[in-house]
Amino acid sequence: MKWAEIRQGIVDSISSAMSSMIILLLIGSLAGTWLLSGIIPAMIYYGLQILNPAIFLVAACIVCAIVSVATGSSWTTSATVGIALVAIGTVLKIPAGMVAGAIISGAYFGDKMSPLSDTTNLAPAMAGTDLFTHIRYMAYTTIPSISIALVIFLILGFVKGGNVEIAETQVILDAISGKFEINFWLFLVPIIMVVLISKKMPAIPAISVGALLGAVFALIFQPDLVQEVAQFGEGTWEKGFVGIMTSMYGDISFTTDNEIVDGLLSSGGMYGMLGTVWLILSAMIFGGVMERSGMLKRIAEGVISGINSAGALIATTAGTCVFFNITASDQYLAIVVPGRMYADVFKEKGLAPENLSRTLEDSGTVTSALIPWNTCGAYHAKVLGVETFTYLPFAFFNLISPFMTVIFGVFKIKLRMLKDAKTENA
């Protein structure tokens, strides 16, 4: 193989992740302006008054599932309500890994089931079925998986839920309200952003609008803090501009009379995301070389010859998706490549394509967040501030889903045959 071909593989691989890296940088700027404007502090402030430690994990999972279904994006969910929920969990003395696991579980439920999700559209396209048939058959494995996860989170909440005194919570609330102007108007920004994404506005412009609106609200509601963040400049307007730009690209933090609150009120902006961008860039270079050289496909094809049943085929497909998430470091490759590899094999076994699309999502979409060097795993770890291996044992939905789809395959539960599909469509 010539170097030009390998180089093109690297370029194509990086290009496929370019939007992800841009989104990551924009999320950094959004986190900065939402902190400066008081949006994230407001979420923490009201969340602490509503959420009880015993039901917090279940509530966090459900809230993230709702937001993710509405937006079709696990990334947007983590970057908005996810950040606030991690902060609330810290105050409620709930382990960060559990909180992040609940957030990831809910976010990926929505990412799988929402018609707006890119992976929900990609999987049926690769398998050869339509979107809503795919969603209907995916619900058979997804609903039991999320139900089991919610039961586990409920048990964990009662067993491991933090013990926080009302007086202690009030001190934290006073510290937040003493530093920021807290009101319900601040929730207009996340609501507008969710509406834009639900109306199918692409993620990059939607997040950009969210970051810019955060900047406007910072100037309106937190003018003194904007001036405080500005490290140089003369005059109110110049300092205002410098303060906003600093929150977007650099480190900002605020001090109160409470150490716990001080630990929550910080953001690295775009600069804080650079380490993750370098990780994704390196992973995509490696994945591009592996894919273009044919090494990934050659390794995966070696297992096809041993398939002799529908259950074995589905288990092999699920394992291949996980394999590509680990080696190619990209969620889309973990759906596209196995989808192309096994489409004809499913037909030969008499299985309808929705069985393949369901397996691609149950194993390719959800396990991407469990790999530290995968674009999804690196992203969520950075945004939530929780290492991948810390939240992995508690991302129950993501862990259960691949096993659920294999169980359905082995025991032939809700497996649709090609002949049945043709009869129904006739």
C-alpha positions in Angstrom: 0.0 0.0 0.0 1.3 3.4 -1.0 1.8 6.3 1.5 -0.7 8.4 -0.4 -3.5 5.9 0.3 -2.6 5.8 4.0 -2.4 9.6 4.2 -5.9 9.8 2.6 -7.2 7.4 5.1 -5.8 9.6 7.9 -7.3 12.7 6.3 -10.7 11.0 5.8 -10.7 9.8 9.4 -9.9 13.2 10.8 -12.5 14.8 8.6 -15.2 12.5 9.9 -14.4 13.7 13.5 -13.8 17.4 12.6 -17.4 18.4 13.5 -17.0 16.6 16.8 -13.8 18.6 17.6 -15.5 21.9 16.7 -18.5 21.0 18.9 -16.1 20.2 21.7 -14.5 23.6 21.5 -17.9 25.3 21.2 -19.1 23.4 24.3 -16.1 24.9 26.1 -17.2 28.4 25.2 -20.8 27.6 26.1 -19.8 26.3 29.5 -17.9 29.5 30.1 -20.7 31.9 29.1 -23.3 29.9 30.9 -21.2 30.0 34.1 -20.6 33.7 33.8 -24.2 34.5 33.0 -25.4 32.5 36.0 -27.3 29.8 34.0 -25.4 26.9 35.5 -25.4 28.4 39.0 -29.2 28.8 38.6 -29.6 25.2 37.6 -27.6 24.2 40.7 -29.6 26.6 42.9 -33.0 25.4 42.0 -32.0 21.8 41.5 -30.8 21.6 45.1 -34.2 22.8 46.3 -36.1 20.3 44.2 -34.0 17.1 44.2 -33.8 14.7 47.1 -30.6 12.6 47.5 -32.5 9.3 47.6 -34.1 9.8 44.2 -31.4 12.0 42.7 -29.8 9.3 40.5 -33.2 8.2 39.1 -34.3 11.8 38.5 -31.0 12.6 36.8 -31.3 9.7 34.4 -34.9 10.6 33.6 -34.2 14.3 33.1 -31.3 13.5 30.8 -33.4 11.0 28.8 -36.1 13.6 28.2 -33.6 16.2 27.1 -31.8 13.8 24.9 -35.0 12.5 23.2 -35.9 16.2 22.6 -32.6 17.2 21.2 -31.4 13.9 19.7 -27.9 14.5 21.2 -26.2 12.9 24.2 -23.4 15.5 23.8 -25.8 18.4 24.2 -27.4 16.7 27.1 -24.1 16.3 29.0 -23.0 19.9 28.2 -26.2 21.5 29.5 -28.1 19.7 32.3 -25.3 17.2 32.7 -22.9 19.8 34.0 -25.4 21.1 36.5 -26.4 17.6 37.7 -22.8 16.7 38.5 -22.5 19.9 40.5 -25.7 19.1 42.4 -24.6 15.6 43.0 -21.3 16.9 44.5 -23.3 19.1 47.0 -25.6 16.2 47.8 -22.4 14.1 48.5 -23.3 11.5 45.9 -20.2 9.9 44.3 -19.3 11.5 41.0 -19.1 8.2 39.1 -22.7 7.3 40.0 -23.9 10.7 39.0 -22.1 10.6 35.7 -23.3 7.1 35.1 -26.9 8.2 35.5 -26.4 11.1 33.2 -24.7 9.0 30.5 -27.4 6.3 30.8 -30.2 8.8 30.3 -28.4 10.7 27.6 -27.8 7.5 25.5 -31.3 6.3 25.9 -32.4 9.5 24.1 -29.6 9.3 21.7 -30.8 5.8 20.6 -34.5 6.4 20.6 -34.8 10.0 19.2 -35.7 10.4 15.5 -33.5 13.5 15.6 -30.4 11.5 16.6 -27.7 11.1 13.9 -27.0 7.5 15.0 -30.7 6.6 15.0 -30.8 7.6 11.3 -27.4 6.1 10.5 -28.0 2.6 11.7 -31.2 1.8 9.6 -29.5 3.4 6.6 -26.6 1.0 7.0 -28.8 -2.0 7.6 -31.4 -1.3 4.9 -34.6 -0.5 6.8 -36.6 2.6 7.5 -36.3 4.9 10.5 -39.5 4.2 12.4 -39.4 0.4 11.9 -35.9 0.6 13.4 -37.1 2.6 16.4 -40.1 0.3 17.0 -37.9 -2.9 17.0 -35.2 -1.2 19.0 -37.7 -0.4 21.8 -38.0 -4.1 22.5 -34.5 -4.2 23.9 -34.1 -0.5 24.9 -37.1 -0.3 27.3 -36.1 -3.3 29.4 -32.5 -2.0 29.5 -33.4 1.4 30.8 -36.0 0.0 33.2 -33.4 -2.3 34.8 -31.0 0.7 35.0 -33.6 2.9 36.7 -34.3 0.2 39.3 -30.5 -0.1 40.1 -30.2 3.7 40.3 -33.2 3.8 42.7 -31.6 1.1 44.9 -28.3 2.9 44.8 -30.0 6.2 45.7 -31.4 4.8 48.9 -28.2 2.9 49.8 -25.6 5.4 48.8 -27.5 8.7 48.7 -25.7 11.4 50.6 -26.8 12.7 53.9 -27.0 16.5 53.7 -28.5 18.7 56.4 -31.0 21.4 55.4 -28.8 24.0 57.1 -25.8 22.9 55.1 -27.7 23.1 51.8 -29.0 26.6 52.8 -25.4 27.8 53.3 -24.6 26.7 49.7 -27.7 28.3 48.3 -26.8 31.6 50.1 -23.3 31.4 48.7 -24.6 31.0 45.1 -27.3 33.7 45.4 -24.8 36.0 47.1 -22.4 35.8 44.1 -24.9 35.6 41.2 -28.2 37.2 40.2 -30.4 34.1 40.2 -33.8 34.2 38.4 -36.0 32.1 36.1 -35.2 34.3 33.1 -31.8 32.6 32.9 -33.6 29.4 31.8 -34.6 31.0 28.6 -31.2 30.3 27.1 -31.2 26.5 27.5 -34.9 26.3 26.5 -34.1 28.2 23.3 -31.2 26.0 22.6 -33.2 22.8 23.1 -36.0 24.2 20.8 -33.5 25.0 18.1 -32.0 21.5 18.2 -35.4 19.9 18.3 -36.3 21.9 15.2 -33.3 20.2 13.5 -30.9 23.1 13.6 -27.4 21.5 13.3 -25.4 21.2 16.5 -22.7 23.7 15.6 -24.9 26.7 15.0 -27.3 25.7 17.8 -24.4 25.6 20.3 -23.0 28.8 19.0 -26.3 30.5 19.5 -26.5 29.1 23.0 -23.0 30.4 23.8 -23.7 33.9 22.4 -27.0 34.1 24.3 -25.2 33.2 27.4 -22.8 36.1 26.7 -25.7 38.5 26.3 -27.4 37.3 29.5 -24.1 37.7 31.3 -23.9 41.4 30.3 -27.6 41.8 31.4 -27.7 39.9 34.6 -24.1 39.7 35.9 -22.4 42.9 34.7 -20.2 43.1 37.8 -18.9 39.6 37.4 -18.1 40.3 33.7 -16.0 43.2 34.8 -14.4 41.0 37.5 -13.4 38.4 34.9 -11.8 41.0 32.5 -8.1 41.0 33.2 -7.4 44.2 31.3 -9.2 47.0 29.4 -10.4 50.5 30.1 -14.0 51.5 30.3 -17.1 49.4 30.9 -17.7 48.3 27.3 -14.1 47.3 26.7 -13.9 45.3 29.9 -17.3 43.8 29.1 -16.0 42.5 25.8 -12.8 41.2 27.4 -14.7 39.5 30.1 -17.0 37.7 27.7 -14.1 36.6 25.4 -12.2 35.4 28.4 -15.1 33.2 29.5 -15.3 31.7 26.0 -11.6 30.8 25.5 -9.9 30.8 28.9 -10.1 29.8 32.5 -12.5 31.6 34.8 -13.4 30.9 38.4 -15.3 32.6 41.2 -14.7 32.7 44.9 -17.4 32.8 47.6 -17.3 32.2 51.3 -18.0 28.5 50.7 -15.3 26.1 49.6 -17.7 23.6 48.1 -19.3 26.3 45.9 -15.9 27.6 44.9 -15.1 24.1 43.5 -18.2 24.2 41.3 -17.8 27.7 39.9 -15.0 27.3 37.4 -14.7 26.7 33.6 -11.7 26.1 31.3 -13.5 27.5 28.2 -12.1 26.4 24.8 -8.6 26.1 26.3 -9.8 23.5 28.7 -11.0 21.3 25.8 -7.7 21.2 23.9 -6.3 18.1 25.7 -9.4 16.2 24.6 -9.1 17.5 21.1 -5.5 16.2 20.9 -6.7 12.8 22.2 -9.4 12.6 19.5 -7.0 13.7 16.8 -4.5 11.0 17.7 -7.2 8.4 18.0 -8.6 9.2 14.6 -5.1 9.1 13.0 -4.7 5.6 14.4 -8.2 4.6 13.3 -7.7 6.0 9.8 -4.5 4.0 9.3 -6.1 0.8 10.6 -9.2 1.1 8.5 -7.5 2.2 5.2 -4.9 -0.5 5.5 -7.7 -3.1 5.8 -6.4 -4.4 9.1 -9.7 -3.7 11.0 -11.8 -5.4 8.4 -9.4 -8.4 8.1 -9.5 -9.0 11.8 -13.3 -8.7 12.0 -13.9 -10.9 8.9 -12.0 -13.8 10.5 -14.9 -14.5 12.9 -17.7 -14.6 10.3 -16.9 -18.1 9.1 -17.8 -19.5 12.5 -21.3 -18.2 12.6 -23.9 -20.9 12.4 -27.0 -19.5 14.1 -29.0 -16.2 14.4 -28.0 -15.8 18.0 -24.3 -16.3 17.1 -24.6 -13.8 14.3 -26.1 -11.1 16.6 -23.6 -11.8 19.3 -20.8 -11.5 16.7 -22.2 -8.3 15.3 -22.4 -6.8 18.8 -18.8 -7.8 19.6 -17.6 -6.4 16.3 -19.3 -3.0 17.1 -17.5 -2.9 20.5 -14.3 -3.9 18.8 -14.5 -1.0 16.4 -15.3 1.4 19.2 -12.1 0.3 20.9 -9.8 0.2 17.9 -11.2 2.8 15.5 -12.1 5.2 18.4 -15.2 6.5 16.6 -18.9 5.8 17.1 -19.8 6.2 13.5 -17.2 3.7 12.3 -18.5 1.2 14.9 -21.9 1.5 13.2 -21.0 1.9 9.5 -18.3 -0.8 9.1 -20.1 -3.6 10.9 -23.3 -2.5 9.1 -21.7 -3.0 5.8 -20.0 -6.2 6.8 -23.0 -8.1 8.1 -25.9 -6.7 6.0 -25.6 -9.6 3.5 -25.0 -12.2 6.2 -28.2 -11.2 8.0 -30.1 -11.7 4.7 -28.5 -15.1 4.1 -29.7 -16.1 7.6 -33.3 -14.9 6.7 -33.2 -12.1 9.2 -34.9 -8.7 8.5 -32.5 -5.7 8.4 -34.1 -4.1 11.5 -32.5 -6.9 13.6 -29.1 -5.6 12.3 -29.9 -1.9 12.9 -31.1 -2.7 16.4 -27.9 -4.6 17.2 -25.7 -1.7 15.7 -27.4 0.8 18.1 -27.5 -1.5 21.1 -23.8 -2.2 20.9 -22.2 0.4 18.7 -23.9 3.6 19.9 -24.0 3.0 23.6 -20.5 1.5 24.2 -18.7 4.4 22.6 -19.1 6.4 25.8 -17.3 3.7 27.8 -14.0 3.9 25.9 -11.7 6.6 27.2 -10.0 7.2 23.9 -13.1 7.0 21.8 -14.4 10.4 20.7 -17.6 10.0 22.8 -15.8 8.7 25.9 -13.2 11.5 25.8 -15.9 14.1 25.3 -18.2 13.1 28.2 -15.3 12.6 30.5 -14.0 16.1 29.8 -17.4 17.9 29.9 -18.6 16.2 33.1 -15.2 16.3 34.7 -15.4 12.6 35.6 -12.9 10.0 34.2 -14.4 7.4 31.9 -13.3 4.4 34.0 -14.9 6.2 37.1 -18.4 6.4 35.6 -18.1 3.2 33.5 -19.3 0.8 36.3 -22.4 3.0 36.9 -23.4 3.6 33.2 -25.8 0.7 33.6 -27.9 1.3 30.5 -24.8 1.4 28.3 -23.5 -1.8 30.0 -26.8 -3.7 29.8 -27.8 -2.8 26.2 -25.3 -5.0 24.4 -26.1 -8.0 26.6 -29.8 -7.4 26.2 -29.6 -7.5 22.4 -27.5 -10.7 22.5 -30.0 -12.3 24.9 -32.9 -11.4 22.5 -30.8 -13.0 19.7 -29.9 -16.2 21.4 -33.4 -16.9 22.7 -35.0 -15.6 19.5 -37.1 -13.0 21.2 -38.6 -10.4 18.9 -36.5 -11.5 15.9 -38.1 -10.5 12.7 -37.6 -12.8 9.7 -37.3 -11.5 6.2 -40.3 -13.6 5.0 -42.5 -12.0 7.7 -41.3 -8.5 6.8 -42.1 -9.1 3.1 -45.6 -10.5 4.0 -46.4 -7.5 6.2 -45.2 -5.0 3.5 -47.1 -6.8 0.7 
